[in-house]
Each structure stands twice: as structure tokens, then as C-alpha cells.
Amino acid sequence: MSILAKLKGEKTLLSVQEVQTEFGPGYRGIVLIGNTQKTCHLIRDKETGEWKTLGDENACAILAASLAQLGTPITGQTSAEKLQHS
């Protein structure tokens, strides 16, 4: 009997969906942190090109790192970074 046939349970640790919003395209991630599901939305502003985060800070960091490892890096300067470089 294979080891997969002996599995007794499972949990989804990370769920990522590509979304379209009226503000621009983005991603929604649901991350299991401890025993709690945390949600993060990463939305790319269609006006400025900046990435906006909404949701749990740790979940957003995990989502951004996971997307980068999949070859979809979340890049772009924030408003604060643009002001520092100007």
C-alpha cells in the first residue's frame, strides 16, 4: 500500500488566486499561520503601477515570497521609495 493511501488528513497551507479588481489586477492569498487562516490581497494599482497590500502583514510577506519563487515577483517602488530617489 502506498504512503499516499495511508494519509489520514490534510490542510491547505497556502491558497493563491489571481484576481481582477476595479483598481487593477492582483492576487489573493489565504495562508495558514499556526492554526489560523490569514488573508492578504496584493493589488497592482492600474494608475501608478504600485503594489498595494491589504490584510495580514505576515500573510502578505509569505504570499509575495511565494509568488517570487514561482517566477512572479511583486516589484515596483512604493510612494515613499519614489520620494527618496527624487
N, C-alpha and C positions, 0 to 999 in steps of 0.2 A: 504494500500500500504506500502510495507516495506521501510525502510530508504535507503537500497541499491538501490532500484528502483528510488530514488529521487536524486541520485548522478548526478552532472552536469559536472564534470571534474575530472581528476586525473593527478598526476605527479609521476614519478618514482623517489624516493628519493635516493635509493641505488640499484645498479645492480652489482652483483658479478658473475664472471665466472672463472672456473678453466681452466688454460691454460698449454700447454706444449711448451717449447722453446728449442732451441739448447743448452741453458745454464743450463736448468733444469726446474722442474715443478714450477707452481706458480698460482697466482690469478691476475685478472684484475678487478678493481672496478671503477665504474662511480658513483660519489657522487654529489648530488645537494647541493651546498653550496650557500645560497642566491638564486639568480636566474641564477646561472652559473653552468654548469656541469664541474666537475673537474675529471681527470683521475689519477689513481695510478696503478702501476704494482708492485706486490711483487713477486720476483723470488728467489727460493732457488737454490743457486749455487751448481751444482752437484759435483764439485771438493771439495769445502770446507764445504758445508752444511750451509753456512751463507745465511741469507735473505738479498736481495738487494732491495732497493726501487727506483722506477723511477716514477717521476710525482709530483703532488702537495702534499706538506707536510701534510696539513690538511686532504686531502682525504686519504692519506696513514694511518694516525692515526685513522681515522674513520673506514677504511677497516680492519686494524689489530684488533681494538677493537671489531668490528662486528664478525670477524672470531673467536676470542677468546670466545665470548658469544655463538657462535654456536658449541663450542667444538673443534675448530680447531685453537689452539693457534699458533702464529708465534713466535717460540722460537729459541734460538741459540745465541751464542755470536758473536759480531762484532769483527773485527780485533783489534780495539782499546781495547776492553774488554779483549781479549786474552792476549795482551801485558801487560796490567795492572796486570793480575793474574799470569804472569810468572816470 
